[in-house]
Amino acid sequence: MKKQMTWLALSCVTALLGACADMGNIKPQARQMDANTLDGGKQLAVSNAAIAAQWPQQEWWHAYGDPQLNSLIATALADNPSLHIAEARVRQAQAFAGMAESATLPAVGASTSMTRQLFSEHDFIPPPEAGNYAWYNRVAVEATYDLDLWGKQRQALAAALDEVKVAAAESQMARLALENNIVRSYVQLSLQFTLKDMVEDTLSHREKSLHVMRQRLAAGLATEVDLTQLEAAVPPLHIQIEQHEESITLLRNQLAALTGKGPAAGEKITRPTLMLKSNAWLQLPTALPADLIGRRPDVAARRWGVEAASKKIEVAKASFYPNINLMAFIGFQSIGFSKFLSGESAIRGFGPAISLPIFDGGRLRSNLGVHTAEYDIAVESYNGTLIHALENVASTLTVAQSLQQQKDLNDGALATASKARNLASKGFSAGMTDFLVLLNSEVALLAQQQQQVQITARMMESHAALMLALGGGYSPEQVEATAASSQQNAQKTESMQQKGRQP
């Protein structure tokens, strides 16, 4: 008899599977790139230094040695609204994972109904209720459990957990972008202060020259034309100073907004004291293409997006198979209230509920096609992000190395221009040099000084850009910690299911 029941069960399962809708030949078309197959070129070659460079630290901006910058970034990480939005998306993804987890667990609920109705004279209800109005009452505790024989709910939960990782990585992306924007704005603020100082220094020299010119005019050694030409060169310097003041105010307002504060907070920002001590950041870590997958949050987010899309395909495939739920109930049911909650009115029962897709193949195949296409999109997004990440590192390093060369070349030009201005100033004061020579030397020196500070500012910005390109201290462990609670719950659920499936 037991053997017959076994053959009957197998026959039923075979019949159910045979009646399932056809999946068609729907398969993914995209292929995920292997980072090790991408050639980074000369720029990404391993450094010849005896000690390979380290990956950026999480607080990489401390390399600038400016306490005020550290304080601004700390405030921004606590108060910036955009960052709070990204963090809320992580919590939202965790809540969705909790919903997916609930589908893998038994569901228990209670229901009650009390209906006064007219019973048919030709139904199963006997007299005196038949043909009369009476109360029909029912209260019961009901339980359902999806056996999940094809892993549909488990795959949906796994996909939801991957979505938590995607959201956590994207939150880290928002954090790094915020840090980078603050550093860049802060570097520009420092540059504007320095440029303003240079123009003020030039103005001071120009006013001294103007004083000498007036003395020479009084002594009959110069003309009104000479004095007028020199006076005309002063107002443009005042305009430049005002322009730098404007830029300083705007940058303070921008930094205040980035930290989640109003313009009044920007007024308290003092002059930066940036000093990037070393150019060791021009060296790159070893095994860059492969390690970059785990070091950049955007690449990691796209990779986990591929994992989530892959599991959603399995969910779509499982929809083609029979869905088998176990159902049970216990409670009381009666006509009238006199014996409603007595033992004579008790009800109980259990049994399976089976739903089988047969003529719904078109919708299910379309659903599978949608998720398969989403997987292809996720794979190509990952591939594109990986390629862009390598290009970003190579291009940023190229700019940084070029700026180092530009600075070295400009150092010599700046020394020559400074020497020429000093000689022209001494000659003009002694009456041996025409003021146009002095004027030209000052213009040349100011141009070289501005070039120098702009190169220095660009070097500091390129340092920030390279830190961002290398992931800014991000590590997969941060995302794993964010999704830890959801993963622990999933593991407990899987353990319970395995115990339930054991004979």
C-alpha positions in Angstrom: 0.0 0.0 0.0 2.8 2.4 0.9 4.5 1.7 -2.4 1.3 2.4 -4.3 1.0 5.7 -2.5 4.5 6.6 -3.4 3.9 5.8 -7.1 0.7 7.8 -7.0 2.5 10.8 -5.5 5.2 10.6 -8.2 2.6 10.3 -10.9 0.8 13.4 -9.6 4.0 15.4 -9.5 4.9 14.2 -13.0 1.5 15.2 -14.3 1.7 18.6 -12.7 5.1 19.3 -14.1 4.0 18.1 -17.5 1.1 20.5 -17.5 3.2 23.5 -16.6 3.5 26.3 -19.1 6.3 26.3 -21.6 9.2 28.7 -20.8 10.3 29.0 -24.4 13.9 29.5 -25.3 14.4 32.6 -23.3 18.1 33.0 -22.2 20.4 35.9 -21.2 22.5 37.3 -24.0 25.0 39.5 -22.1 28.3 38.3 -20.7 29.9 39.7 -17.6 33.5 41.0 -18.1 36.4 39.7 -16.2 38.4 42.7 -14.9 41.7 40.8 -15.3 41.1 40.6 -19.1 41.1 44.4 -19.3 44.5 46.0 -20.1 45.0 49.1 -18.1 47.9 50.3 -20.3 51.0 52.1 -19.2 49.3 54.4 -16.8 48.0 51.5 -14.7 51.3 49.7 -14.6 52.6 48.7 -11.2 54.8 51.4 -9.7 58.6 50.9 -9.6 58.7 52.1 -6.0 60.1 49.6 -3.5 56.9 49.8 -1.5 53.7 49.6 -3.4 51.2 52.4 -2.7 48.3 51.6 -0.4 44.6 52.0 -1.1 43.1 55.3 0.1 42.0 55.4 3.8 38.4 56.2 4.5 39.3 59.6 5.8 41.6 60.4 2.9 41.1 64.2 3.2 43.2 64.2 6.3 46.2 64.3 4.0 45.5 68.0 3.4 46.4 68.8 7.0 43.5 71.3 7.5 41.4 70.8 10.7 38.7 73.1 9.3 38.3 70.9 6.3 38.0 67.8 8.6 35.3 69.6 10.6 33.3 70.6 7.4 33.3 67.1 6.1 32.2 65.7 9.5 29.4 68.1 9.6 28.3 67.3 6.1 28.3 63.6 6.7 25.9 64.2 9.7 23.6 66.9 8.2 23.6 66.7 4.4 20.1 66.0 3.1 21.2 64.2 0.0 23.2 61.8 2.1 20.2 61.2 4.3 18.1 60.3 1.3 20.7 57.7 0.3 20.7 56.3 3.8 16.9 56.2 3.7 17.0 54.1 0.5 19.1 51.6 2.3 16.5 51.3 5.0 13.8 51.0 2.4 15.7 48.2 0.7 16.1 46.4 4.1 12.3 46.8 4.6 11.7 45.2 1.2 14.0 42.4 2.2 12.0 41.9 5.3 8.8 41.6 3.2 10.5 39.0 1.0 11.6 37.1 4.1 8.1 37.0 5.4 7.0 35.2 2.3 9.3 32.3 3.3 7.7 31.9 6.7 4.3 30.5 7.9 1.5 33.0 8.0 -1.0 32.9 10.9 -4.1 35.1 11.1 -7.4 35.2 12.8 -10.8 36.0 11.2 -14.3 36.3 12.5 -17.7 36.9 10.8 -21.2 37.3 12.1 -23.8 37.5 9.4 -27.6 37.6 9.7 -29.0 36.0 6.6 -32.0 34.3 5.0 -31.2 30.6 4.6 -32.7 28.7 1.6 -35.3 26.1 2.1 -33.6 23.8 -0.3 -30.0 24.0 1.0 -28.2 21.8 3.5 -29.4 24.0 6.5 -32.2 22.1 8.3 -35.3 23.6 9.9 -36.1 25.7 11.7 -33.4 27.9 10.2 -34.2 26.8 6.6 -36.4 29.5 5.0 -35.9 31.9 7.9 -33.4 34.6 9.0 -30.7 33.6 11.5 -27.2 34.6 12.5 -24.4 32.6 10.9 -21.2 33.0 13.0 -17.6 31.9 12.5 -14.3 32.6 14.3 -11.1 30.8 13.4 -7.3 30.9 13.5 -5.9 30.2 10.0 -2.4 29.3 9.0 -0.8 29.0 5.6 2.7 27.9 4.6 4.3 28.0 1.1 6.4 24.8 0.7 8.5 26.7 -1.9 9.5 23.5 -3.6 11.1 25.3 -6.5 12.9 27.9 -4.5 10.8 30.9 -5.7 10.5 32.6 -2.3 14.1 31.8 -1.3 15.4 33.3 -4.6 13.2 36.4 -4.1 14.7 36.8 -0.6 18.2 36.4 -2.0 17.5 39.0 -4.7 16.2 41.4 -2.0 19.3 41.0 0.1 21.4 41.8 -3.0 19.3 44.9 -3.5 20.2 45.9 0.1 23.8 45.7 -0.9 23.2 47.7 -4.0 21.5 50.4 -1.9 24.3 50.4 0.7 27.0 50.7 -2.0 25.1 53.5 -3.7 24.9 55.2 -0.3 28.7 55.0 -0.1 28.9 56.5 -3.6 26.8 59.5 -2.4 29.1 59.8 0.6 32.3 59.8 -1.5 30.8 62.3 -4.0 29.9 64.6 -1.1 33.4 64.4 0.4 34.9 65.0 -3.0 32.7 68.0 -3.7 33.6 69.6 -0.3 37.3 69.1 -0.9 37.2 70.6 -4.4 35.2 73.6 -3.2 37.6 74.1 -0.3 40.6 74.0 -2.6 38.9 76.6 -4.9 38.3 78.7 -1.8 42.0 78.5 -0.9 42.9 79.4 -4.5 40.7 82.5 -4.5 42.3 83.7 -1.2 45.8 83.2 -2.7 44.9 85.0 -6.0 43.5 87.9 -4.1 46.7 88.2 -2.1 48.7 88.3 -5.3 46.6 91.0 -6.8 46.8 93.0 -3.6 50.6 92.6 -3.6 50.7 93.8 -7.2 48.5 96.7 -6.3 50.8 97.6 -3.5 53.8 97.6 -5.8 51.8 99.6 -8.4 50.9 102.3 -5.8 54.6 102.5 -4.8 55.5 103.0 -8.5 52.8 105.6 -8.8 54.3 107.5 -5.8 57.8 107.4 -7.5 56.2 108.6 -10.8 54.7 111.6 -9.1 58.0 112.5 -7.6 59.7 112.2 -11.0 56.9 114.4 -12.5 57.5 117.0 -9.9 61.3 116.9 -10.6 60.6 117.3 -14.3 61.8 113.8 -15.1 58.4 112.5 -16.3 55.3 113.7 -18.1 51.6 113.8 -17.4 51.2 111.0 -20.0 53.5 108.8 -18.0 51.6 109.4 -14.8 48.2 108.9 -16.5 49.2 105.6 -18.0 50.4 104.3 -14.7 47.2 105.6 -12.9 45.1 103.8 -15.5 46.7 100.5 -14.6 45.4 100.7 -10.9 41.6 100.4 -11.3 41.7 97.0 -13.0 43.5 95.6 -10.0 40.7 96.8 -7.7 38.2 95.1 -10.0 40.1 91.8 -9.8 40.2 92.0 -6.0 36.4 92.5 -5.9 36.0 89.5 -8.3 38.0 87.4 -5.9 35.9 88.6 -3.0 32.8 87.6 -4.8 34.2 84.1 -5.5 35.2 83.7 -1.9 31.6 84.5 -0.7 30.0 82.2 -3.3 32.3 79.3 -2.3 31.6 79.9 1.4 27.9 79.7 0.6 28.4 76.5 -1.4 30.4 74.8 1.4 27.7 75.8 3.9 25.0 74.2 1.6 27.1 71.0 1.2 27.3 70.7 5.0 23.6 71.1 5.3 23.7 74.6 6.7 22.6 78.1 5.7 24.8 80.9 4.3 25.4 82.2 7.9 27.5 79.1 8.5 29.6 79.9 5.4 30.5 83.3 6.9 32.3 81.6 9.7 34.6 79.6 7.3 38.1 81.1 7.6 40.9 81.0 5.2 42.0 77.4 4.4 45.5 76.1 5.4 45.9 73.3 2.9 49.2 71.5 2.6 49.5 68.3 0.6 52.8 67.0 2.0 53.7 64.3 -0.4 53.2 63.2 -4.0 53.2 59.5 -3.0 49.6 59.4 -4.1 50.8 59.4 -7.7 51.7 55.7 -7.2 49.0 53.1 -7.6 48.3 49.9 -5.7 49.1 46.6 -7.3 46.6 44.3 -9.0 44.5 47.3 -9.8 42.0 46.1 -12.4 40.9 43.1 -10.2 40.9 44.8 -6.9 39.1 47.8 -8.2 35.9 45.7 -8.3 35.8 45.6 -4.6 37.3 49.1 -3.9 34.8 51.3 -5.9 31.3 51.4 -4.6 29.8 52.1 -8.1 31.4 48.9 -9.5 30.3 46.9 -6.5 26.8 48.2 -6.8 26.6 47.2 -10.4 28.0 43.8 -9.6 25.4 43.2 -6.9 22.8 44.4 -9.3 23.8 41.6 -11.6 23.5 39.1 -8.8 20.0 40.4 -7.9 18.9 40.3 -11.5 20.2 36.7 -11.9 18.1 35.6 -8.9 15.0 37.4 -10.2 15.3 35.2 -13.3 15.1 32.1 -11.1 12.0 33.6 -9.4 10.4 34.1 -12.9 11.3 30.5 -13.8 9.8 29.1 -10.6 6.5 30.8 -11.5 6.1 28.2 -14.3 5.8 25.4 -11.7 3.0 24.4 -9.4 2.6 26.5 -6.3 1.8 24.3 -3.3 0.7 25.7 0.0 -0.3 24.0 3.2 -3.4 25.4 4.9 -4.9 24.7 8.3 -7.6 26.3 10.5 -9.2 25.8 13.9 -12.1 27.6 15.5 -15.9 27.7 16.0 -18.8 27.9 13.7 -22.6 27.9 14.4 -26.0 29.2 13.5 -27.1 31.4 16.3 -25.2 32.4 19.5 -26.5 29.9 22.0 -23.8 27.3 21.4 -21.4 29.4 19.3 -18.3 28.9 21.5 -19.1 25.4 22.7 -17.2 22.2 21.9 -20.1 21.1 19.6 -19.4 24.1 17.3 -15.7 23.4 17.0 -14.2 23.2 13.5 -10.7 22.3 12.3 -9.1 21.1 9.1 -5.9 21.1 7.0 -4.8 20.3 3.5 -2.8 21.4 0.5 -3.7 24.2 -1.9 -2.2 23.7 -5.4 -2.2 26.3 -8.2 -1.0 25.3 -11.6 -0.2 27.6 -14.6 -1.4 26.0 -17.8 -2.9 28.5 -20.1 -1.0 31.5 -18.7 2.2 30.8 -20.6 2.2 34.0 -22.5 2.2 36.2 -19.5 4.8 34.0 -17.7 7.1 33.9 -20.7 6.8 37.7 -21.0 7.6 38.1 -17.3 10.7 35.8 -17.8 11.7 37.8 -20.8 11.4 41.1 -18.8 13.7 39.7 -16.1 16.1 38.2 -18.6 16.4 41.6 -20.4 16.9 43.3 -17.0 19.7 40.8 -16.3 21.3 41.8 -19.7 21.0 45.4 -18.8 22.5 44.9 -15.4 25.5 43.0 -16.9 26.1 45.6 -19.5 25.8 48.3 -16.9 28.4 46.5 -14.8 30.7 46.1 -17.9 30.4 49.8 -18.7 31.0 50.9 -15.1 34.1 48.7 -14.9 35.5 50.1 -18.2 34.7 53.7 -17.0 36.4 53.0 -13.6 39.6 51.9 -15.3 39.5 54.9 -17.7 38.8 57.2 -14.8 41.8 56.0 -12.8 44.1 56.2 -15.9 42.9 59.7 -16.9 43.1 61.0 -13.4 46.6 59.7 -12.9 47.6 61.2 -16.3 46.4 64.6 -15.2 48.2 64.3 -11.8 51.5 63.3 -13.3 51.2 66.1 -16.0 50.5 68.7 -13.3 53.6 67.6 -11.4 55.7 68.2 -14.5 54.0 71.5 -15.1 54.8 72.6 -11.6 58.5 71.7 -12.0 58.6 73.7 -15.3 56.8 76.7 -13.8 59.1 76.9 -10.9 62.0 78.0 -13.1 59.8 80.5 -15.0 58.5 81.9 -11.7 62.1 82.4 -10.4 63.1 84.2 -13.6 60.0 86.5 -13.6 60.6 87.4 -9.9 64.2 88.3 -10.6 63.2 90.4 -13.6 60.6 92.3 -11.6 63.1 93.0 -8.8 65.7 94.4 -11.2 63.1 96.5 -13.0 61.8 97.9 -9.6 65.3 98.9 -8.6 66.0 100.5 -11.9 62.8 102.4 -11.9 63.4 103.7 -8.4 66.8 104.9 -9.5 65.5 106.5 -12.6 67.4 104.2 -14.9 64.4 102.1 -16.2 61.2 103.2 -17.9 58.0 102.5 -16.0 56.7 100.4 -18.9 59.5 98.0 -18.3 58.5 97.8 -14.6 54.8 97.4 -15.6 55.6 94.5 -18.0 57.7 92.8 -15.4 54.9 93.0 -12.9 52.4 91.6 -15.3 54.7 88.8 -16.2 55.4 87.9 -12.6 51.7 88.0 -11.7 50.9 85.7 -14.6 53.6 83.2 -13.4 52.4 83.4 -9.8 48.8 82.8 -10.8 49.9 79.9 -13.0 51.8 78.5 -10.0 48.9 78.6 -7.5 46.5 77.4 -10.1 48.7 74.4 -10.8 49.0 73.7 -7.1 45.2 73.9 -6.7 44.7 71.6 -9.6 47.2 69.1 -8.0 45.2 69.2 -4.8 42.0 68.6 -6.8 43.6 65.8 -8.8 44.6 64.2 -5.5 40.9 64.3 -4.5 39.9 63.0 -7.9 42.3 60.1 -7.7 41.1 59.2 -4.2 37.6 59.1 -5.6 38.7 57.0 -8.6 40.3 54.5 -6.3 37.2 54.2 -4.2 37.9 56.7 -1.4 38.6 54.1 1.3 35.5 52.1 0.5 35.6 48.4 1.3 33.0 45.6 0.7 33.0 45.0 4.5 31.1 48.3 4.9 28.2 47.0 2.8 28.3 43.6 4.4 27.9 45.2 7.8 25.0 47.3 6.5 23.2 44.1 5.2 24.3 41.9 8.1 21.0 41.9 10.0 19.0 40.9 6.9 21.4 38.2 6.0 21.3 36.7 9.5 17.5 36.5 9.3 17.8 34.9 5.9 20.2 32.2 7.3 17.8 31.5 10.2 15.0 31.1 7.7 16.9 28.8 5.5 17.9 26.7 8.5 14.2 26.4 9.5 13.3 25.3 6.0 16.0 22.7 5.9 14.8 21.2 9.2 11.3 21.2 7.9 12.3 19.2 4.8 14.2 16.6 6.8 12.4 13.3 7.0 
